[in-house]
């Protein structure tokens, strides 16, 4: 079970890093679903209060602000 969680956590990290790369390249439509999937995995594996969940939320919120969806970033 721990190995599955570790693999899921690694996948979430890869998705988040790829999303950040797309965001840096202004490929916002490509970045958003990757942040969403990374967030879903981390919430399920780590729980809502884990710092790694907050990291994904931070970068996802920055993306939403960049694409003029600031209201979604606050909620």
mmCIF file of the N, C-alpha and C atoms, coordinates in Angstrom:
data_MODEL
# 
_entry.id   MODEL 
# 
loop_
_atom_site.group_PDB 
_atom_site.id 
_atom_site.type_symbol 
_atom_site.label_atom_id 
_atom_site.label_alt_id 
_atom_site.label_comp_id 
_atom_site.label_asym_id 
_atom_site.label_entity_id 
_atom_site.label_seq_id 
_atom_site.pdbx_PDB_ins_code 
_atom_site.Cartn_x 
_atom_site.Cartn_y 
_atom_site.Cartn_z 
_atom_site.occupancy 
_atom_site.B_iso_or_equiv 
_atom_site.pdbx_formal_charge 
_atom_site.auth_seq_id 
_atom_site.auth_comp_id 
_atom_site.auth_asym_id 
_atom_site.auth_atom_id 
_atom_site.pdbx_PDB_model_num 
ATOM 1   N N  . UNK A 1 1  ? 0.816   -1.198 0.000   1.00 0.00 ? 1  UNK A N  1 
ATOM 2   C CA . UNK A 1 1  ? 0.000   0.000  0.000   1.00 0.00 ? 1  UNK A CA 1 
ATOM 3   C C  . UNK A 1 1  ? 0.858   1.259  0.000   1.00 0.00 ? 1  UNK A C  1 
ATOM 4   N N  . UNK A 1 2  ? 1.943   1.251  0.783   1.00 0.00 ? 2  UNK A N  1 
ATOM 5   C CA . UNK A 1 2  ? 2.821   2.418  0.821   1.00 0.00 ? 2  UNK A CA 1 
ATOM 6   C C  . UNK A 1 2  ? 3.457   2.670  -0.530  1.00 0.00 ? 2  UNK A C  1 
ATOM 7   N N  . UNK A 1 3  ? 3.780   1.589  -1.252  1.00 0.00 ? 3  UNK A N  1 
ATOM 8   C CA . UNK A 1 3  ? 4.390   1.747  -2.566  1.00 0.00 ? 3  UNK A CA 1 
ATOM 9   C C  . UNK A 1 3  ? 3.423   2.412  -3.537  1.00 0.00 ? 3  UNK A C  1 
ATOM 10  N N  . UNK A 1 4  ? 2.141   2.051  -3.471  1.00 0.00 ? 4  UNK A N  1 
ATOM 11  C CA . UNK A 1 4  ? 1.133   2.672  -4.331  1.00 0.00 ? 4  UNK A CA 1 
ATOM 12  C C  . UNK A 1 4  ? 1.007   4.160  -4.034  1.00 0.00 ? 4  UNK A C  1 
ATOM 13  N N  . UNK A 1 5  ? 1.036   4.505  -2.754  1.00 0.00 ? 5  UNK A N  1 
ATOM 14  C CA . UNK A 1 5  ? 0.962   5.918  -2.376  1.00 0.00 ? 5  UNK A CA 1 
ATOM 15  C C  . UNK A 1 5  ? 2.184   6.686  -2.868  1.00 0.00 ? 5  UNK A C  1 
ATOM 16  N N  . UNK A 1 6  ? 3.341   6.056  -2.783  1.00 0.00 ? 6  UNK A N  1 
ATOM 17  C CA . UNK A 1 6  ? 4.564   6.704  -3.252  1.00 0.00 ? 6  UNK A CA 1 
ATOM 18  C C  . UNK A 1 6  ? 4.514   6.928  -4.761  1.00 0.00 ? 6  UNK A C  1 
ATOM 19  N N  . UNK A 1 7  ? 4.036   5.936  -5.487  1.00 0.00 ? 7  UNK A N  1 
ATOM 20  C CA . UNK A 1 7  ? 3.924   6.070  -6.938  1.00 0.00 ? 7  UNK A CA 1 
ATOM 21  C C  . UNK A 1 7  ? 2.918   7.166  -7.289  1.00 0.00 ? 7  UNK A C  1 
ATOM 22  N N  . UNK A 1 8  ? 1.781   7.178  -6.606  1.00 0.00 ? 8  UNK A N  1 
ATOM 23  C CA . UNK A 1 8  ? 0.772   8.214  -6.855  1.00 0.00 ? 8  UNK A CA 1 
ATOM 24  C C  . UNK A 1 8  ? 1.330   9.600  -6.554  1.00 0.00 ? 8  UNK A C  1 
ATOM 25  N N  . UNK A 1 9  ? 2.085   9.705  -5.472  1.00 0.00 ? 9  UNK A N  1 
ATOM 26  C CA . UNK A 1 9  ? 2.694   10.985 -5.112  1.00 0.00 ? 9  UNK A CA 1 
ATOM 27  C C  . UNK A 1 9  ? 3.703   11.426 -6.177  1.00 0.00 ? 9  UNK A C  1 
ATOM 28  N N  . UNK A 1 10 ? 4.474   10.488 -6.691  1.00 0.00 ? 10 UNK A N  1 
ATOM 29  C CA . UNK A 1 10 ? 5.433   10.797 -7.764  1.00 0.00 ? 10 UNK A CA 1 
ATOM 30  C C  . UNK A 1 10 ? 4.706   11.265 -9.025  1.00 0.00 ? 10 UNK A C  1 
ATOM 31  N N  . UNK A 1 11 ? 3.618   10.602 -9.360  1.00 0.00 ? 11 UNK A N  1 
ATOM 32  C CA . UNK A 1 11 ? 2.836   10.992 -10.537 1.00 0.00 ? 11 UNK A CA 1 
ATOM 33  C C  . UNK A 1 11 ? 2.285   12.403 -10.356 1.00 0.00 ? 11 UNK A C  1 
ATOM 34  N N  . UNK A 1 12 ? 1.781   12.696 -9.169  1.00 0.00 ? 12 UNK A N  1 
ATOM 35  C CA . UNK A 1 12 ? 1.258   14.034 -8.890  1.00 0.00 ? 12 UNK A CA 1 
ATOM 36  C C  . UNK A 1 12 ? 2.357   15.088 -9.044  1.00 0.00 ? 12 UNK A C  1 
ATOM 37  N N  . UNK A 1 13 ? 3.553   14.769 -8.594  1.00 0.00 ? 13 UNK A N  1 
ATOM 38  C CA . UNK A 1 13 ? 4.681   15.698 -8.729  1.00 0.00 ? 13 UNK A CA 1 
ATOM 39  C C  . UNK A 1 13 ? 5.026   15.925 -10.197 1.00 0.00 ? 13 UNK A C  1 
ATOM 40  N N  . UNK A 1 14 ? 5.049   14.863 -10.967 1.00 0.00 ? 14 UNK A N  1 
ATOM 41  C CA . UNK A 1 14 ? 5.345   14.986 -12.400 1.00 0.00 ? 14 UNK A CA 1 
ATOM 42  C C  . UNK A 1 14 ? 4.285   15.826 -13.092 1.00 0.00 ? 14 UNK A C  1 
ATOM 43  N N  . UNK A 1 15 ? 3.012   15.569 -12.790 1.00 0.00 ? 15 UNK A N  1 
ATOM 44  C CA . UNK A 1 15 ? 1.929   16.357 -13.389 1.00 0.00 ? 15 UNK A CA 1 
ATOM 45  C C  . UNK A 1 15 ? 2.055   17.833 -13.020 1.00 0.00 ? 15 UNK A C  1 
ATOM 46  N N  . UNK A 1 16 ? 2.363   18.098 -11.754 1.00 0.00 ? 16 UNK A N  1 
ATOM 47  C CA . UNK A 1 16 ? 2.513   19.480 -11.309 1.00 0.00 ? 16 UNK A CA 1 
ATOM 48  C C  . UNK A 1 16 ? 3.686   20.163 -12.013 1.00 0.00 ? 16 UNK A C  1 
ATOM 49  N N  . UNK A 1 17 ? 4.797   19.458 -12.138 1.00 0.00 ? 17 UNK A N  1 
ATOM 50  C CA . UNK A 1 17 ? 5.963   20.035 -12.804 1.00 0.00 ? 17 UNK A CA 1 
ATOM 51  C C  . UNK A 1 17 ? 5.692   20.301 -14.280 1.00 0.00 ? 17 UNK A C  1 
ATOM 52  N N  . UNK A 1 18 ? 4.988   19.383 -14.930 1.00 0.00 ? 18 UNK A N  1 
ATOM 53  C CA . UNK A 1 18 ? 4.639   19.593 -16.337 1.00 0.00 ? 18 UNK A CA 1 
ATOM 54  C C  . UNK A 1 18 ? 3.684   20.775 -16.476 1.00 0.00 ? 18 UNK A C  1 
ATOM 55  N N  . UNK A 1 19 ? 2.746   20.885 -15.563 1.00 0.00 ? 19 UNK A N  1 
ATOM 56  C CA . UNK A 1 19 ? 1.832   22.034 -15.582 1.00 0.00 ? 19 UNK A CA 1 
ATOM 57  C C  . UNK A 1 19 ? 2.595   23.342 -15.427 1.00 0.00 ? 19 UNK A C  1 
ATOM 58  N N  . UNK A 1 20 ? 3.567   23.354 -14.533 1.00 0.00 ? 20 UNK A N  1 
ATOM 59  C CA . UNK A 1 20 ? 4.377   24.561 -14.342 1.00 0.00 ? 20 UNK A CA 1 
ATOM 60  C C  . UNK A 1 20 ? 5.151   24.902 -15.616 1.00 0.00 ? 20 UNK A C  1 
ATOM 61  N N  . UNK A 1 21 ? 5.677   23.892 -16.290 1.00 0.00 ? 21 UNK A N  1 
ATOM 62  C CA . UNK A 1 21 ? 6.384   24.114 -17.550 1.00 0.00 ? 21 UNK A CA 1 
ATOM 63  C C  . UNK A 1 21 ? 5.449   24.713 -18.595 1.00 0.00 ? 21 UNK A C  1 
ATOM 64  N N  . UNK A 1 22 ? 4.262   24.120 -18.733 1.00 0.00 ? 22 UNK A N  1 
ATOM 65  C CA . UNK A 1 22 ? 3.284   24.662 -19.685 1.00 0.00 ? 22 UNK A CA 1 
ATOM 66  C C  . UNK A 1 22 ? 2.911   26.094 -19.322 1.00 0.00 ? 22 UNK A C  1 
ATOM 67  N N  . UNK A 1 23 ? 2.753   26.363 -18.047 1.00 0.00 ? 23 UNK A N  1 
ATOM 68  C CA . UNK A 1 23 ? 2.408   27.714 -17.624 1.00 0.00 ? 23 UNK A CA 1 
ATOM 69  C C  . UNK A 1 23 ? 3.524   28.688 -18.001 1.00 0.00 ? 23 UNK A C  1 
ATOM 70  N N  . UNK A 1 24 ? 4.755   28.292 -17.798 1.00 0.00 ? 24 UNK A N  1 
ATOM 71  C CA . UNK A 1 24 ? 5.888   29.140 -18.177 1.00 0.00 ? 24 UNK A CA 1 
ATOM 72  C C  . UNK A 1 24 ? 5.925   29.403 -19.679 1.00 0.00 ? 24 UNK A C  1 
ATOM 73  N N  . UNK A 1 25 ? 5.414   28.453 -20.463 1.00 0.00 ? 25 UNK A N  1 
ATOM 74  C CA . UNK A 1 25 ? 5.373   28.587 -21.921 1.00 0.00 ? 25 UNK A CA 1 
ATOM 75  C C  . UNK A 1 25 ? 4.077   29.242 -22.407 1.00 0.00 ? 25 UNK A C  1 
ATOM 76  N N  . UNK A 1 26 ? 3.265   29.740 -21.480 1.00 0.00 ? 26 UNK A N  1 
ATOM 77  C CA . UNK A 1 26 ? 1.971   30.360 -21.778 1.00 0.00 ? 26 UNK A CA 1 
ATOM 78  C C  . UNK A 1 26 ? 0.997   29.388 -22.444 1.00 0.00 ? 26 UNK A C  1 
ATOM 79  N N  . UNK A 1 27 ? 1.129   28.110 -22.139 1.00 0.00 ? 27 UNK A N  1 
ATOM 80  C CA . UNK A 1 27 ? 0.197   27.080 -22.623 1.00 0.00 ? 27 UNK A CA 1 
ATOM 81  C C  . UNK A 1 27 ? -0.790  26.793 -21.493 1.00 0.00 ? 27 UNK A C  1 
ATOM 82  N N  . UNK A 1 28 ? -1.621  27.784 -21.231 1.00 0.00 ? 28 UNK A N  1 
ATOM 83  C CA . UNK A 1 28 ? -2.489  27.730 -20.069 1.00 0.00 ? 28 UNK A CA 1 
ATOM 84  C C  . UNK A 1 28 ? -3.556  26.643 -20.163 1.00 0.00 ? 28 UNK A C  1 
ATOM 85  N N  . UNK A 1 29 ? -4.108  26.439 -21.333 1.00 0.00 ? 29 UNK A N  1 
ATOM 86  C CA . UNK A 1 29 ? -5.132  25.407 -21.502 1.00 0.00 ? 29 UNK A CA 1 
ATOM 87  C C  . UNK A 1 29 ? -4.568  24.017 -21.230 1.00 0.00 ? 29 UNK A C  1 
ATOM 88  N N  . UNK A 1 30 ? -3.313  23.817 -21.539 1.00 0.00 ? 30 UNK A N  1 
ATOM 89  C CA . UNK A 1 30 ? -2.669  22.535 -21.283 1.00 0.00 ? 30 UNK A CA 1 
ATOM 90  C C  . UNK A 1 30 ? -2.305  22.377 -19.797 1.00 0.00 ? 30 UNK A C  1 
ATOM 91  N N  . UNK A 1 31 ? -1.978  23.480 -19.159 1.00 0.00 ? 31 UNK A N  1 
ATOM 92  C CA . UNK A 1 31 ? -1.543  23.442 -17.759 1.00 0.00 ? 31 UNK A CA 1 
ATOM 93  C C  . UNK A 1 31 ? -2.695  23.161 -16.798 1.00 0.00 ? 31 UNK A C  1 
ATOM 94  N N  . UNK A 1 32 ? -3.841  23.742 -17.045 1.00 0.00 ? 32 UNK A N  1 
ATOM 95  C CA . UNK A 1 32 ? -4.939  23.665 -16.079 1.00 0.00 ? 32 UNK A CA 1 
ATOM 96  C C  . UNK A 1 32 ? -5.358  22.232 -15.727 1.00 0.00 ? 32 UNK A C  1 
ATOM 97  N N  . UNK A 1 33 ? -5.627  21.359 -16.703 1.00 0.00 ? 33 UNK A N  1 
ATOM 98  C CA . UNK A 1 33 ? -6.048  20.005 -16.309 1.00 0.00 ? 33 UNK A CA 1 
ATOM 99  C C  . UNK A 1 33 ? -4.957  19.219 -15.573 1.00 0.00 ? 33 UNK A C  1 
ATOM 100 N N  . UNK A 1 34 ? -3.706  19.557 -15.825 1.00 0.00 ? 34 UNK A N  1 
ATOM 101 C CA . UNK A 1 34 ? -2.618  18.889 -15.114 1.00 0.00 ? 34 UNK A CA 1 
ATOM 102 C C  . UNK A 1 34 ? -2.587  19.307 -13.647 1.00 0.00 ? 34 UNK A C  1 
ATOM 103 N N  . UNK A 1 35 ? -2.791  20.588 -13.392 1.00 0.00 ? 35 UNK A N  1 
ATOM 104 C CA . UNK A 1 35 ? -2.892  21.045 -12.003 1.00 0.00 ? 35 UNK A CA 1 
ATOM 105 C C  . UNK A 1 35 ? -4.076  20.376 -11.312 1.00 0.00 ? 35 UNK A C  1 
ATOM 106 N N  . UNK A 1 36 ? -5.207  20.302 -12.006 1.00 0.00 ? 36 UNK A N  1 
ATOM 107 C CA . UNK A 1 36 ? -6.399  19.698 -11.415 1.00 0.00 ? 36 UNK A CA 1 
ATOM 108 C C  . UNK A 1 36 ? -6.163  18.232 -11.056 1.00 0.00 ? 36 UNK A C  1 
ATOM 109 N N  . UNK A 1 37 ? -5.528  17.496 -11.952 1.00 0.00 ? 37 UNK A N  1 
ATOM 110 C CA . UNK A 1 37 ? -5.275  16.071 -11.700 1.00 0.00 ? 37 UNK A CA 1 
ATOM 111 C C  . UNK A 1 37 ? -4.252  15.896 -10.573 1.00 0.00 ? 37 UNK A C  1 
ATOM 112 N N  . UNK A 1 38 ? -3.201  16.711 -10.590 1.00 0.00 ? 38 UNK A N  1 
ATOM 113 C CA . UNK A 1 38 ? -2.202  16.655 -9.517  1.00 0.00 ? 38 UNK A CA 1 
ATOM 114 C C  . UNK A 1 38 ? -2.851  16.945 -8.169  1.00 0.00 ? 38 UNK A C  1 
ATOM 115 N N  . UNK A 1 39 ? -3.705  17.935 -8.146  1.00 0.00 ? 39 UNK A N  1 
ATOM 116 C CA . UNK A 1 39 ? -4.399  18.301 -6.915  1.00 0.00 ? 39 UNK A CA 1 
ATOM 117 C C  . UNK A 1 39 ? -5.289  17.157 -6.432  1.00 0.00 ? 39 UNK A C  1 
ATOM 118 N N  . UNK A 1 40 ? -6.034  16.551 -7.331  1.00 0.00 ? 40 UNK A N  1 
ATOM 119 C CA . UNK A 1 40 ? -6.927  15.448 -6.955  1.00 0.00 ? 40 UNK A CA 1 
ATOM 120 C C  . UNK A 1 40 ? -6.141  14.272 -6.372  1.00 0.00 ? 40 UNK A C  1 
ATOM 121 N N  . UNK A 1 41 ? -5.036  13.953 -6.997  1.00 0.00 ? 41 UNK A N  1 
ATOM 122 C CA . UNK A 1 41 ? -4.208  12.843 -6.503  1.00 0.00 ? 41 UNK A CA 1 
ATOM 123 C C  . UNK A 1 41 ? -3.650  13.167 -5.128  1.00 0.00 ? 41 UNK A C  1 
ATOM 124 N N  . UNK A 1 42 ? -3.092  14.352 -4.983  1.00 0.00 ? 42 UNK A N  1 
ATOM 125 C CA . UNK A 1 42 ? -2.478  14.712 -3.697  1.00 0.00 ? 42 UNK A CA 1 
ATOM 126 C C  . UNK A 1 42 ? -3.508  14.794 -2.578  1.00 0.00 ? 42 UNK A C  1 
ATOM 127 N N  . UNK A 1 43 ? -4.695  15.323 -2.881  1.00 0.00 ? 43 UNK A N  1 
ATOM 128 C CA . UNK A 1 43 ? -5.735  15.381 -1.855  1.00 0.00 ? 43 UNK A CA 1 
ATOM 129 C C  . UNK A 1 43 ? -6.128  13.975 -1.407  1.00 0.00 ? 43 UNK A C  1 
ATOM 130 N N  . UNK A 1 44 ? -6.251  13.063 -2.358  1.00 0.00 ? 44 UNK A N  1 
ATOM 131 C CA . UNK A 1 44 ? -6.658  11.697 -2.027  1.00 0.00 ? 44 UNK A CA 1 
ATOM 132 C C  . UNK A 1 44 ? -5.568  10.952 -1.251  1.00 0.00 ? 44 UNK A C  1 
ATOM 133 N N  . UNK A 1 45 ? -4.333  11.095 -1.690  1.00 0.00 ? 45 UNK A N  1 
ATOM 134 C CA . UNK A 1 45 ? -3.226  10.344 -1.091  1.00 0.00 ? 45 UNK A CA 1 
ATOM 135 C C  . UNK A 1 45 ? -2.733  10.984 0.211   1.00 0.00 ? 45 UNK A C  1 
ATOM 136 N N  . UNK A 1 46 ? -2.656  12.308 0.238   1.00 0.00 ? 46 UNK A N  1 
ATOM 137 C CA . UNK A 1 46 ? -2.029  12.989 1.370   1.00 0.00 ? 46 UNK A CA 1 
ATOM 138 C C  . UNK A 1 46 ? -3.013  13.636 2.339   1.00 0.00 ? 46 UNK A C  1 
ATOM 139 N N  . UNK A 1 47 ? -4.211  13.920 1.878   1.00 0.00 ? 47 UNK A N  1 
ATOM 140 C CA . UNK A 1 47 ? -5.186  14.627 2.711   1.00 0.00 ? 47 UNK A CA 1 
ATOM 141 C C  . UNK A 1 47 ? -5.174  16.117 2.429   1.00 0.00 ? 47 UNK A C  1 
ATOM 142 N N  . UNK A 1 48 ? -6.265  16.750 2.763   1.00 0.00 ? 48 UNK A N  1 
ATOM 143 C CA . UNK A 1 48 ? -6.457  18.169 2.433   1.00 0.00 ? 48 UNK A CA 1 
ATOM 144 C C  . UNK A 1 48 ? -5.494  19.112 3.146   1.00 0.00 ? 48 UNK A C  1 
ATOM 145 N N  . UNK A 1 49 ? -4.995  18.726 4.282   1.00 0.00 ? 49 UNK A N  1 
ATOM 146 C CA . UNK A 1 49 ? -4.161  19.621 5.093   1.00 0.00 ? 49 UNK A CA 1 
ATOM 147 C C  . UNK A 1 49 ? -2.662  19.503 4.811   1.00 0.00 ? 49 UNK A C  1 
ATOM 148 N N  . UNK A 1 50 ? -2.279  18.641 3.903   1.00 0.00 ? 50 UNK A N  1 
ATOM 149 C CA . UNK A 1 50 ? -0.853  18.398 3.655   1.00 0.00 ? 50 UNK A CA 1 
ATOM 150 C C  . UNK A 1 50 ? -0.220  19.581 2.913   1.00 0.00 ? 50 UNK A C  1 
ATOM 151 N N  . UNK A 1 51 ? 1.015   19.948 3.254   1.00 0.00 ? 51 UNK A N  1 
ATOM 152 C CA . UNK A 1 51 ? 1.698   21.061 2.583   1.00 0.00 ? 51 UNK A CA 1 
ATOM 153 C C  . UNK A 1 51 ? 1.847   20.879 1.071   1.00 0.00 ? 51 UNK A C  1 
ATOM 154 N N  . UNK A 1 52 ? 1.989   19.649 0.593   1.00 0.00 ? 52 UNK A N  1 
ATOM 155 C CA . UNK A 1 52 ? 2.128   19.441 -0.852  1.00 0.00 ? 52 UNK A CA 1 
ATOM 156 C C  . UNK A 1 52 ? 0.839   19.734 -1.600  1.00 0.00 ? 52 UNK A C  1 
ATOM 157 N N  . UNK A 1 53 ? -0.284  19.616 -0.929  1.00 0.00 ? 53 UNK A N  1 
ATOM 158 C CA . UNK A 1 53 ? -1.559  20.024 -1.521  1.00 0.00 ? 53 UNK A CA 1 
ATOM 159 C C  . UNK A 1 53 ? -1.571  21.545 -1.683  1.00 0.00 ? 53 UNK A C  1 
ATOM 160 N N  . UNK A 1 54 ? -1.082  22.228 -0.675  1.00 0.00 ? 54 UNK A N  1 
ATOM 161 C CA . UNK A 1 54 ? -1.021  23.693 -0.718  1.00 0.00 ? 54 UNK A CA 1 
ATOM 162 C C  . UNK A 1 54 ? -0.123  24.187 -1.857  1.00 0.00 ? 54 UNK A C  1 
ATOM 163 N N  . UNK A 1 55 ? 0.934   23.453 -2.136  1.00 0.00 ? 55 UNK A N  1 
ATOM 164 C CA . UNK A 1 55 ? 1.842   23.850 -3.220  1.00 0.00 ? 55 UNK A CA 1 
ATOM 165 C C  . UNK A 1 55 ? 1.111   23.834 -4.555  1.00 0.00 ? 55 UNK A C  1 
ATOM 166 N N  . UNK A 1 56 ? 0.366   22.765 -4.812  1.00 0.00 ? 56 UNK A N  1 
ATOM 167 C CA . UNK A 1 56 ? -0.384  22.683 -6.070  1.00 0.00 ? 56 UNK A CA 1 
ATOM 168 C C  . UNK A 1 56 ? -1.430  23.795 -6.126  1.00 0.00 ? 56 UNK A C  1 
ATOM 169 N N  . UNK A 1 57 ? -2.118  24.014 -5.015  1.00 0.00 ? 57 UNK A N  1 
ATOM 170 C CA . UNK A 1 57 ? -3.126  25.076 -4.982  1.00 0.00 ? 57 UNK A CA 1 
ATOM 171 C C  . UNK A 1 57 ? -2.516  26.444 -5.287  1.00 0.00 ? 57 UNK A C  1 
ATOM 172 N N  . UNK A 1 58 ? -1.332  26.673 -4.775  1.00 0.00 ? 58 UNK A N  1 
ATOM 173 C CA . UNK A 1 58 ? -0.654  27.955 -4.996  1.00 0.00 ? 58 UNK A CA 1 
ATOM 174 C C  . UNK A 1 58 ? -0.408  28.177 -6.481  1.00 0.00 ? 58 UNK A C  1 
ATOM 175 N N  . UNK A 1 59 ? 0.176   27.188 -7.145  1.00 0.00 ? 59 UNK A N  1 
ATOM 176 C CA . UNK A 1 59 ? 0.502   27.362 -8.556  1.00 0.00 ? 59 UNK A CA 1 
ATOM 177 C C  . UNK A 1 59 ? -0.740  27.360 -9.438  1.00 0.00 ? 59 UNK A C  1 
ATOM 178 N N  . UNK A 1 60 ? -1.733  26.582 -9.055  1.00 0.00 ? 60 UNK A N  1 
ATOM 179 C CA . UNK A 1 60 ? -2.992  26.583 -9.799  1.00 0.00 ? 60 UNK A CA 1 
ATOM 180 C C  . UNK A 1 60 ? -3.670  27.954 -9.666  1.00 0.00 ? 60 UNK A C  1 
ATOM 181 N N  . UNK A 1 61 ? -3.651  28.517 -8.477  1.00 0.00 ? 61 UNK A N  1 
ATOM 182 C CA . UNK A 1 61 ? -4.220  29.855 -8.272  1.00 0.00 ? 61 UNK A CA 1 
ATOM 183 C C  . UNK A 1 61 ? -3.478  30.903 -9.089  1.00 0.00 ? 61 UNK A C  1 
ATOM 184 N N  . UNK A 1 62 ? -2.163  30.791 -9.168  1.00 0.00 ? 62 UNK A N  1 
ATOM 185 C CA . UNK A 1 62 ? -1.395  31.733 -9.997  1.00 0.00 ? 62 UNK A CA 1 
ATOM 186 C C  . UNK A 1 62 ? -1.803  31.625 -11.464 1.00 0.00 ? 62 UNK A C  1 
ATOM 187 N N  . UNK A 1 63 ? -2.032  30.401 -11.922 1.00 0.00 ? 63 UNK A N  1 
ATOM 188 C CA . UNK A 1 63 ? -2.494  30.212 -13.297 1.00 0.00 ? 63 UNK A CA 1 
ATOM 189 C C  . UNK A 1 63 ? -3.852  30.874 -13.496 1.00 0.00 ? 63 UNK A C  1 
ATOM 190 N N  . UNK A 1 64 ? -4.778  30.639 -12.582 1.00 0.00 ? 64 UNK A N  1 
ATOM 191 C CA . UNK A 1 64 ? -6.114  31.217 -12.714 1.00 0.00 ? 64 UNK A CA 1 
ATOM 192 C C  . UNK A 1 64 ? -6.062  32.747 -12.724 1.00 0.00 ? 64 UNK A C  1 
ATOM 193 N N  . UNK A 1 65 ? -5.216  33.299 -11.921 1.00 0.00 ? 65 UNK A N  1 
ATOM 194 C CA . UNK A 1 65 ? -5.070  34.762 -11.930 1.00 0.00 ? 65 UNK A CA 1 
ATOM 195 C C  . UNK A 1 65 ? -4.506  35.239 -13.269 1.00 0.00 ? 65 UNK A C  1 
ATOM 196 N N  . UNK A 1 66 ? -3.549  34.503 -13.787 1.00 0.00 ? 66 UNK A N  1 
ATOM 197 C CA . UNK A 1 66 ? -2.912  34.885 -15.052 1.00 0.00 ? 66 UNK A CA 1 
ATOM 198 C C  . UNK A 1 66 ? -3.907  34.865 -16.208 1.00 0.00 ? 66 UNK A C  1 
ATOM 199 N N  . UNK A 1 67 ? -4.871  33.941 -16.149 1.00 0.00 ? 67 UNK A N  1 
ATOM 200 C CA . UNK A 1 67 ? -5.837  33.840 -17.249 1.00 0.00 ? 67 UNK A CA 1 
ATOM 201 C C  . UNK A 1 67 ? -7.151  34.554 -16.909 1.00 0.00 ? 67 UNK A C  1 
ATOM 202 N N  . UNK A 1 68 ? -7.061  35.506 -16.005 1.00 0.00 ? 68 UNK A N  1 
ATOM 203 C CA . UNK A 1 68 ? -8.189  36.376 -15.643 1.00 0.00 ? 68 UNK A CA 1 
ATOM 204 C C  . UNK A 1 68 ? -9.377  35.619 -15.063 1.00 0.00 ? 68 UNK A C  1 
ATOM 205 N N  . UNK A 1 69 ? -9.088  34.612 -14.252 1.00 0.00 ? 69 UNK A N  1 
ATOM 206 C CA . UNK A 1 69 ? -10.135 33.889 -13.523 1.00 0.00 ? 69 UNK A CA 1 
ATOM 207 C C  . UNK A 1 69 ? -9.824  33.960 -12.030 1.00 0.00 ? 69 UNK A C  1 
ATOM 208 N N  . UNK A 1 70 ? -9.506  35.191 -11.627 1.00 0.00 ? 70 UNK A N  1 
ATOM 209 C CA . UNK A 1 70 ? -9.073  35.447 -10.245 1.00 0.00 ? 70 UNK A CA 1 
ATOM 210 C C  . UNK A 1 70 ? -10.122 35.009 -9.217  1.00 0.00 ? 70 UNK A C  1 
ATOM 211 N N  . UNK A 1 71 ? -11.410 35.164 -9.518  1.00 0.00 ? 71 UNK A N  1 
ATOM 212 C CA . UNK A 1 71 ? -12.450 34.785 -8.569  1.00 0.00 ? 71 UNK A CA 1 
ATOM 213 C C  . UNK A 1 71 ? -12.388 33.296 -8.231  1.00 0.00 ? 71 UNK A C  1 
ATOM 214 N N  . UNK A 1 72 ? -12.045 32.480 -9.189  1.00 0.00 ? 72 UNK A N  1 
ATOM 215 C CA . UNK A 1 72 ? -11.917 31.039 -8.957  1.00 0.00 ? 72 UNK A CA 1 
ATOM 216 C C  . UNK A 1 72 ? -10.706 30.736 -8.085  1.00 0.00 ? 72 UNK A C  1 
ATOM 217 N N  . UNK A 1 73 ? -9.679  31.527 -8.197  1.00 0.00 ? 73 UNK A N  1 
ATOM 218 C CA . UNK A 1 73 ? -8.458  31.311 -7.435  1.00 0.00 ? 73 UNK A CA 1 
ATOM 219 C C  . UNK A 1 73 ? -8.679  31.571 -5.953  1.00 0.00 ? 73 UNK A C  1 
ATOM 220 N N  . UNK A 1 74 ? -9.577  32.450 -5.635  1.00 0.00 ? 74 UNK A N  1 
ATOM 221 C CA . UNK A 1 74 ? -9.846  32.813 -4.244  1.00 0.00 ? 74 UNK A CA 1 
ATOM 222 C C  . UNK A 1 74 ? -10.689 31.750 -3.568  1.00 0.00 ? 74 UNK A C  1 
ATOM 223 N N  . UNK A 1 75 ? -11.583 31.135 -4.289  1.00 0.00 ? 75 UNK A N  1 
ATOM 224 C CA . UNK A 1 75 ? -12.508 30.157 -3.693  1.00 0.00 ? 75 UNK A CA 1 
ATOM 225 C C  . UNK A 1 75 ? -11.838 28.898 -3.512  1.00 0.00 ? 75 UNK A C  1 
# 
